[in-house]
Amino acid sequence: MARYLSLHALGCLPKPAFATLCRSVFDSGGQARRIVAGQIGEKMLVEFEVSDADEASAWLRERKLTPVWIMRLDYESDDGSVREI
């Protein structure tokens, strides 16, 4: 499975509504890995696993999430070393 990251514009979304959104994404099928959001920046990032780019778009559509962009993740680093994902 490939990992993807998508950016979403939130507008003014209060914390209880964000919590509801997170629960619905995680409860709707096991591919979500992480969701992070910035209240002041009004943006949300969703990290998830699917097989390819077409499935990434479909996965987001099924959850009624409209991305600004979607990016496949190929590398990561959390300690200075680079690892393939």
Order of alpha helices (4+ residues) and beta strands (2+ residues): beta-alpha-beta-beta-alpha-beta-beta-beta
